Amino acid sequence: MTAIQLNAELFRTMGEIADDETLMAKLLKYAKKLAATKKADPTLMTEEEFFAKLERGEEEYRQGKTYRMLPGESLDDFLKRVG
């Protein structure tokens, strides 16, 4: 089925329930939920990207490119210092 055919079928079906407020509210809720799943999650990565990131971090650690919290330093103070 093409996108045009899917759109036509969707609007035909919506027309059948358009006068039922409860059904329209359910449809809207589901459509919003469905649309939210389409948005890409910036934290997702492939397995290859994940292991490459780990390798970069390990290399930076070997080169001494690290930050350490000072004794008694709060996390807020640490982040201000390195940020």
PyMOL commands that place a pseudoatom at each C-alpha (Angstrom):
pseudoatom trace, name=CA, resn=MET, resi=1, chain=A, elem=C, hetatm=0, pos=[0.000, 0.000, 0.000]
pseudoatom trace, name=CA, resn=THR, resi=2, chain=A, elem=C, hetatm=0, pos=[1.390, 3.416, -0.929]
pseudoatom trace, name=CA, resn=ALA, resi=3, chain=A, elem=C, hetatm=0, pos=[1.596, 6.392, 1.405]
pseudoatom trace, name=CA, resn=ILE, resi=4, chain=A, elem=C, hetatm=0, pos=[-1.266, 8.078, -0.472]
pseudoatom trace, name=CA, resn=GLN, resi=5, chain=A, elem=C, hetatm=0, pos=[-3.442, 4.985, -0.074]
pseudoatom trace, name=CA, resn=LEU, resi=6, chain=A, elem=C, hetatm=0, pos=[-2.563, 4.752, 3.618]
pseudoatom trace, name=CA, resn=ASN, resi=7, chain=A, elem=C, hetatm=0, pos=[-3.451, 8.423, 4.127]
pseudoatom trace, name=CA, resn=ALA, resi=8, chain=A, elem=C, hetatm=0, pos=[-6.769, 7.972, 2.355]
pseudoatom trace, name=CA, resn=GLU, resi=9, chain=A, elem=C, hetatm=0, pos=[-7.619, 4.899, 4.457]
pseudoatom trace, name=CA, resn=LEU, resi=10, chain=A, elem=C, hetatm=0, pos=[-6.611, 6.690, 7.648]
pseudoatom trace, name=CA, resn=PHE, resi=11, chain=A, elem=C, hetatm=0, pos=[-8.813, 9.705, 6.892]
pseudoatom trace, name=CA, resn=ARG, resi=12, chain=A, elem=C, hetatm=0, pos=[-11.734, 7.461, 5.892]
pseudoatom trace, name=CA, resn=THR, resi=13, chain=A, elem=C, hetatm=0, pos=[-11.470, 5.638, 9.205]
pseudoatom trace, name=CA, resn=MET, resi=14, chain=A, elem=C, hetatm=0, pos=[-11.118, 8.888, 11.137]
pseudoatom trace, name=CA, resn=GLY, resi=15, chain=A, elem=C, hetatm=0, pos=[-14.264, 10.170, 9.431]
pseudoatom trace, name=CA, resn=GLU, resi=16, chain=A, elem=C, hetatm=0, pos=[-16.202, 7.192, 10.784]
pseudoatom trace, name=CA, resn=ILE, resi=17, chain=A, elem=C, hetatm=0, pos=[-15.297, 8.051, 14.393]
pseudoatom trace, name=CA, resn=ALA, resi=18, chain=A, elem=C, hetatm=0, pos=[-15.121, 11.854, 14.091]
pseudoatom trace, name=CA, resn=ASP, resi=19, chain=A, elem=C, hetatm=0, pos=[-18.419, 12.435, 15.890]
pseudoatom trace, name=CA, resn=ASP, resi=20, chain=A, elem=C, hetatm=0, pos=[-17.444, 10.262, 18.881]
pseudoatom trace, name=CA, resn=GLU, resi=21, chain=A, elem=C, hetatm=0, pos=[-15.388, 12.445, 21.229]
pseudoatom trace, name=CA, resn=THR, resi=22, chain=A, elem=C, hetatm=0, pos=[-14.199, 9.499, 23.344]
pseudoatom trace, name=CA, resn=LEU, resi=23, chain=A, elem=C, hetatm=0, pos=[-12.878, 7.602, 20.336]
pseudoatom trace, name=CA, resn=MET, resi=24, chain=A, elem=C, hetatm=0, pos=[-11.235, 10.719, 18.923]
pseudoatom trace, name=CA, resn=ALA, resi=25, chain=A, elem=C, hetatm=0, pos=[-9.496, 11.352, 22.265]
pseudoatom trace, name=CA, resn=LYS, resi=26, chain=A, elem=C, hetatm=0, pos=[-8.195, 7.760, 22.259]
pseudoatom trace, name=CA, resn=LEU, resi=27, chain=A, elem=C, hetatm=0, pos=[-7.009, 8.140, 18.668]
pseudoatom trace, name=CA, resn=LEU, resi=28, chain=A, elem=C, hetatm=0, pos=[-5.235, 11.401, 19.470]
pseudoatom trace, name=CA, resn=LYS, resi=29, chain=A, elem=C, hetatm=0, pos=[-3.539, 9.880, 22.522]
pseudoatom trace, name=CA, resn=TYR, resi=30, chain=A, elem=C, hetatm=0, pos=[-2.337, 6.899, 20.498]
pseudoatom trace, name=CA, resn=ALA, resi=31, chain=A, elem=C, hetatm=0, pos=[-1.205, 9.067, 17.563]
pseudoatom trace, name=CA, resn=LYS, resi=32, chain=A, elem=C, hetatm=0, pos=[0.893, 11.244, 19.895]
pseudoatom trace, name=CA, resn=LYS, resi=33, chain=A, elem=C, hetatm=0, pos=[2.430, 8.145, 21.468]
pseudoatom trace, name=CA, resn=LEU, resi=34, chain=A, elem=C, hetatm=0, pos=[3.174, 6.684, 18.048]
pseudoatom trace, name=CA, resn=ALA, resi=35, chain=A, elem=C, hetatm=0, pos=[4.712, 9.951, 16.799]
pseudoatom trace, name=CA, resn=ALA, resi=36, chain=A, elem=C, hetatm=0, pos=[6.951, 10.126, 19.874]
pseudoatom trace, name=CA, resn=THR, resi=37, chain=A, elem=C, hetatm=0, pos=[8.482, 6.753, 19.012]
pseudoatom trace, name=CA, resn=LYS, resi=38, chain=A, elem=C, hetatm=0, pos=[9.578, 8.154, 15.651]
pseudoatom trace, name=CA, resn=LYS, resi=39, chain=A, elem=C, hetatm=0, pos=[11.869, 10.736, 17.226]
pseudoatom trace, name=CA, resn=ALA, resi=40, chain=A, elem=C, hetatm=0, pos=[15.463, 9.563, 17.394]
pseudoatom trace, name=CA, resn=ASP, resi=41, chain=A, elem=C, hetatm=0, pos=[16.964, 9.098, 20.816]
pseudoatom trace, name=CA, resn=PRO, resi=42, chain=A, elem=C, hetatm=0, pos=[20.368, 10.844, 20.756]
pseudoatom trace, name=CA, resn=THR, resi=43, chain=A, elem=C, hetatm=0, pos=[21.684, 8.432, 23.392]
pseudoatom trace, name=CA, resn=LEU, resi=44, chain=A, elem=C, hetatm=0, pos=[21.165, 5.371, 21.199]
pseudoatom trace, name=CA, resn=MET, resi=45, chain=A, elem=C, hetatm=0, pos=[24.188, 4.029, 19.340]
pseudoatom trace, name=CA, resn=THR, resi=46, chain=A, elem=C, hetatm=0, pos=[25.198, 0.930, 17.492]
pseudoatom trace, name=CA, resn=GLU, resi=47, chain=A, elem=C, hetatm=0, pos=[27.351, -1.720, 19.104]
pseudoatom trace, name=CA, resn=GLU, resi=48, chain=A, elem=C, hetatm=0, pos=[30.281, -0.596, 16.949]
pseudoatom trace, name=CA, resn=GLU, resi=49, chain=A, elem=C, hetatm=0, pos=[29.846, 3.041, 18.021]
pseudoatom trace, name=CA, resn=PHE, resi=50, chain=A, elem=C, hetatm=0, pos=[29.663, 1.962, 21.673]
pseudoatom trace, name=CA, resn=PHE, resi=51, chain=A, elem=C, hetatm=0, pos=[32.906, -0.022, 21.547]
pseudoatom trace, name=CA, resn=ALA, resi=52, chain=A, elem=C, hetatm=0, pos=[34.655, 2.725, 19.566]
pseudoatom trace, name=CA, resn=LYS, resi=53, chain=A, elem=C, hetatm=0, pos=[33.654, 5.205, 22.265]
pseudoatom trace, name=CA, resn=LEU, resi=54, chain=A, elem=C, hetatm=0, pos=[35.035, 2.886, 24.944]
pseudoatom trace, name=CA, resn=GLU, resi=55, chain=A, elem=C, hetatm=0, pos=[38.308, 2.545, 23.045]
pseudoatom trace, name=CA, resn=ARG, resi=56, chain=A, elem=C, hetatm=0, pos=[38.625, 6.344, 22.717]
pseudoatom trace, name=CA, resn=GLY, resi=57, chain=A, elem=C, hetatm=0, pos=[38.033, 6.701, 26.437]
pseudoatom trace, name=CA, resn=GLU, resi=58, chain=A, elem=C, hetatm=0, pos=[40.613, 4.056, 27.271]
pseudoatom trace, name=CA, resn=GLU, resi=59, chain=A, elem=C, hetatm=0, pos=[43.141, 5.773, 24.995]
pseudoatom trace, name=CA, resn=GLU, resi=60, chain=A, elem=C, hetatm=0, pos=[42.502, 9.140, 26.661]
pseudoatom trace, name=CA, resn=TYR, resi=61, chain=A, elem=C, hetatm=0, pos=[42.980, 7.466, 30.042]
pseudoatom trace, name=CA, resn=ARG, resi=62, chain=A, elem=C, hetatm=0, pos=[46.333, 5.983, 28.928]
pseudoatom trace, name=CA, resn=GLN, resi=63, chain=A, elem=C, hetatm=0, pos=[47.403, 9.457, 27.754]
pseudoatom trace, name=CA, resn=GLY, resi=64, chain=A, elem=C, hetatm=0, pos=[46.514, 10.921, 31.142]
pseudoatom trace, name=CA, resn=LYS, resi=65, chain=A, elem=C, hetatm=0, pos=[43.616, 12.984, 29.815]
pseudoatom trace, name=CA, resn=THR, resi=66, chain=A, elem=C, hetatm=0, pos=[41.505, 12.449, 32.898]
pseudoatom trace, name=CA, resn=TYR, resi=67, chain=A, elem=C, hetatm=0, pos=[39.930, 14.490, 35.647]
pseudoatom trace, name=CA, resn=ARG, resi=68, chain=A, elem=C, hetatm=0, pos=[39.793, 13.469, 39.270]
pseudoatom trace, name=CA, resn=MET, resi=69, chain=A, elem=C, hetatm=0, pos=[37.706, 14.820, 42.089]
pseudoatom trace, name=CA, resn=LEU, resi=70, chain=A, elem=C, hetatm=0, pos=[39.714, 16.402, 44.838]
pseudoatom trace, name=CA, resn=PRO, resi=71, chain=A, elem=C, hetatm=0, pos=[39.340, 15.061, 48.383]
pseudoatom trace, name=CA, resn=GLY, resi=72, chain=A, elem=C, hetatm=0, pos=[36.245, 16.595, 49.933]
pseudoatom trace, name=CA, resn=GLU, resi=73, chain=A, elem=C, hetatm=0, pos=[35.183, 18.204, 46.645]
pseudoatom trace, name=CA, resn=SER, resi=74, chain=A, elem=C, hetatm=0, pos=[31.468, 18.152, 45.876]
pseudoatom trace, name=CA, resn=LEU, resi=75, chain=A, elem=C, hetatm=0, pos=[30.222, 16.960, 42.510]
pseudoatom trace, name=CA, resn=ASP, resi=76, chain=A, elem=C, hetatm=0, pos=[28.935, 20.467, 41.755]
pseudoatom trace, name=CA, resn=ASP, resi=77, chain=A, elem=C, hetatm=0, pos=[32.368, 21.972, 42.482]
pseudoatom trace, name=CA, resn=PHE, resi=78, chain=A, elem=C, hetatm=0, pos=[34.076, 19.309, 40.369]
pseudoatom trace, name=CA, resn=LEU, resi=79, chain=A, elem=C, hetatm=0, pos=[31.784, 19.949, 37.401]
pseudoatom trace, name=CA, resn=LYS, resi=80, chain=A, elem=C, hetatm=0, pos=[32.347, 23.705, 37.674]
pseudoatom trace, name=CA, resn=ARG, resi=81, chain=A, elem=C, hetatm=0, pos=[36.101, 23.154, 37.740]
pseudoatom trace, name=CA, resn=VAL, resi=82, chain=A, elem=C, hetatm=0, pos=[36.309, 20.843, 34.705]
pseudoatom trace, name=CA, resn=GLY, resi=83, chain=A, elem=C, hetatm=0, pos=[33.438, 22.349, 32.715]
for i in range(1, 83): cmd.bond("trace and resi %d" % i, "trace and resi %d" % (i + 1))
show_as sticks, trace
zoom trace
